[in-house]
């Protein structure tokens, strides 16, 4: 039996105009972390989709039986559906969702006009030890709700299956190898204090992507889940500007 999805973490879609936005949540996260951004973009007239990856938003135990290809498939389906209905699409990802956006920017470049990565997560040397830990520990403590603003939650898992960390390591290793081939315009947001993503991830991405147009925006008053934090307004405004520039430049 498939576990029931917690209502507030469901995938969401907002119909809109000719410009589409694909929102991609992070590892062990869910669409709730991106819903305020999605609602804002929809209010600006954009058509917005945010899929929920398999194994997310139900029970953490379910995540153990999924592979990174399952997460990728959900993202690709949502991208193809959005591109069929829109003249231009921009992908915007949070954390590992940022890595997924970068991956799509290489493998499915024809469907995209630009990428936004919020605290992108593309490397963590500790993940290499996941296969060694797996025989001894089925799960580790979760890392959700890294939010500075009081009273906010992304409805995270309290545990992370080690099997899923093995899958994450494989996915991120592939994404790192693809970065030089990612040539789409790129906007990166980076929180000054982040307790989930190791220091240097944003700079690593910007230094290795093949994109000529790339920009880094610092978020001085937010932790990892910046879309629900004190600098959310900055993300809304700058993402609006980025989308307008990308559509205007080619429309």
C-alpha positions in Angstrom: 0.0 0.0 0.0 1.3 3.5 -0.9 1.6 5.7 2.1 -0.8 8.6 2.3 0.7 12.0 1.3 0.6 14.7 4.0 -1.9 17.2 2.6 0.3 20.3 3.0 3.2 18.7 1.1 1.3 17.8 -2.1 2.5 18.7 -5.5 0.9 21.8 -6.9 0.2 23.4 -10.3 -1.1 26.9 -11.0 -2.3 27.7 -14.5 -1.2 31.0 -16.0 0.2 32.7 -19.1 2.8 31.7 -21.7 5.7 31.7 -19.3 6.2 28.6 -17.2 8.1 28.0 -14.0 9.2 24.6 -12.8 9.9 24.5 -9.0 12.0 21.6 -7.7 12.2 20.8 -4.0 15.1 19.3 -2.1 16.1 15.9 -0.8 13.8 14.7 2.1 11.9 18.0 1.5 8.7 18.5 -0.3 6.7 21.1 -2.3 5.6 23.0 0.9 9.0 24.7 1.0 8.3 26.3 -2.4 4.6 26.9 -2.2 4.9 30.6 -1.2 7.3 31.2 -4.2 4.9 29.3 -6.4 1.9 31.4 -5.3 3.8 34.6 -5.8 4.9 33.6 -9.4 1.4 32.5 -10.2 0.0 35.9 -9.0 2.4 37.5 -11.5 0.8 35.5 -14.3 3.2 32.6 -14.7 2.1 29.0 -15.1 3.8 27.1 -12.2 4.4 23.4 -11.5 6.0 21.8 -8.5 6.2 18.0 -8.5 6.7 15.8 -5.5 9.5 13.3 -5.9 8.7 9.6 -5.1 9.5 8.8 -1.5 8.9 12.3 -0.3 6.1 13.8 1.7 4.8 10.5 3.1 7.0 8.5 5.6 10.8 8.5 5.6 10.8 4.8 5.4 9.4 5.0 1.9 12.3 7.0 0.7 14.6 4.0 1.3 13.1 2.2 -1.6 13.5 4.9 -4.2 16.4 5.7 -6.6 17.7 9.0 -7.9 16.3 8.1 -11.3 12.8 8.1 -9.7 13.3 11.7 -8.5 14.7 12.6 -11.9 11.7 11.1 -13.7 9.2 13.1 -11.7 11.1 16.3 -12.5 11.4 15.5 -16.2 7.7 14.7 -16.5 6.7 18.0 -14.9 9.2 19.9 -17.2 7.8 18.2 -20.3 4.2 18.9 -19.3 5.0 22.6 -18.5 6.9 23.1 -21.8 4.0 21.6 -23.8 1.7 24.3 -22.4 4.1 27.3 -22.3 6.3 29.2 -24.7 9.2 29.5 -22.3 10.1 27.7 -19.1 12.5 28.6 -16.3 13.5 26.0 -13.7 14.0 27.0 -10.0 15.3 24.6 -7.4 16.0 24.6 -3.7 19.0 22.7 -2.3 19.1 19.3 -4.1 16.4 20.8 -6.3 19.0 23.2 -7.4 21.2 20.3 -8.4 18.2 18.8 -10.3 17.6 22.1 -12.1 21.3 22.1 -13.2 20.9 18.5 -14.3 17.8 19.3 -16.4 19.7 22.3 -17.8 22.2 19.9 -19.4 20.0 16.9 -20.3 16.9 18.8 -21.3 18.3 22.2 -22.3 15.8 22.5 -25.2 12.9 23.0 -22.8 14.5 25.7 -20.7 15.4 29.4 -20.9 17.3 29.7 -17.6 17.9 28.3 -14.1 17.5 29.6 -10.6 19.3 27.7 -7.8 18.6 28.5 -4.2 21.3 27.2 -1.8 22.3 24.5 -4.3 23.6 21.3 -2.9 26.0 19.6 -5.2 28.8 18.2 -3.0 29.4 16.8 0.5 32.4 14.6 1.1 30.6 12.8 3.9 28.1 11.3 1.5 30.9 9.1 0.1 30.8 7.1 3.4 27.1 6.3 3.1 27.8 2.8 1.6 30.1 2.0 4.5 27.5 3.1 7.1 24.6 1.3 5.4 25.3 -2.2 6.8 25.2 -0.8 10.4 22.6 1.9 10.3 19.3 2.0 8.5 18.8 5.7 9.0 20.3 8.9 10.4 18.9 12.0 11.9 17.1 14.4 9.6 18.3 17.9 8.6 15.0 19.6 7.9 13.6 23.0 9.1 16.9 24.9 8.9 15.0 28.2 9.0 16.0 31.3 11.0 12.5 32.8 11.0 10.4 31.6 14.0 7.3 29.7 13.4 8.0 28.3 9.9 8.3 24.7 8.9 8.8 22.7 5.7 7.2 19.6 7.2 10.5 17.6 7.0 11.3 14.0 7.7 12.8 13.3 11.1 15.0 10.6 9.8 16.9 9.9 6.5 17.4 6.4 5.2 21.1 5.7 4.6 20.0 3.9 1.4 18.7 7.2 0.1 22.0 8.9 0.9 23.7 6.4 -1.3 21.4 7.4 -4.1 21.9 11.1 -3.4 25.7 10.6 -3.6 25.4 8.9 -7.0 23.2 11.7 -8.3 25.3 14.6 -7.1 28.5 12.9 -8.5 26.8 12.9 -11.9 25.6 16.5 -11.5 29.2 17.7 -10.7 30.5 16.0 -13.9 27.8 17.8 -15.9 28.4 21.4 -14.7 30.8 22.4 -17.4 28.1 21.6 -20.0 25.4 23.7 -18.3 25.4 26.8 -20.5 22.0 28.3 -19.7 21.8 31.7 -17.8 22.0 31.0 -14.1 20.9 32.9 -11.0 22.2 31.5 -7.6 21.0 32.5 -4.2 23.3 31.8 -1.2 22.5 32.1 2.5 25.4 33.4 4.6 24.6 30.9 7.3 23.5 27.4 6.2 23.5 24.3 8.5 22.6 21.8 5.7 24.8 22.6 2.7 28.5 22.6 3.3 30.3 25.9 2.8 31.4 26.6 -0.8 28.7 24.8 -2.7 27.4 28.0 -4.4 30.9 29.1 -5.3 31.7 25.6 -6.6 28.7 25.7 -9.0 29.4 29.2 -10.3 33.1 28.4 -10.9 32.4 25.2 -12.9 29.3 25.9 -14.9 29.7 26.7 -18.6 27.2 29.5 -18.5 28.4 32.9 -19.5 25.5 34.6 -17.8 25.7 33.8 -14.1 25.0 35.8 -11.0 25.3 35.2 -7.2 22.9 36.9 -4.7 23.7 36.7 -1.0 20.9 36.2 1.5 22.3 37.7 4.8 19.4 36.8 7.1 18.3 33.3 6.2 19.3 29.7 6.8 19.1 26.8 4.3 15.3 26.9 3.6 15.5 30.5 2.4 12.2 30.4 0.6 10.5 30.3 4.0 12.9 32.6 5.7 13.6 36.3 6.3 15.1 36.9 2.8 12.2 35.3 0.9 11.2 38.7 -0.5 14.6 39.1 -2.1 14.2 35.7 -3.7 10.7 36.6 -5.0 11.9 39.9 -6.5 15.1 38.7 -8.1 13.5 35.6 -9.5 10.8 37.8 -11.0 13.5 40.0 -12.6 15.4 37.0 -13.9 12.4 35.4 -15.5 11.4 38.7 -17.2 15.0 39.1 -18.6 15.1 35.5 -19.9 11.7 35.7 -21.6 12.3 39.2 -22.9 15.7 38.3 -24.3 14.3 35.6 -26.5 10.7 36.3 -26.8 
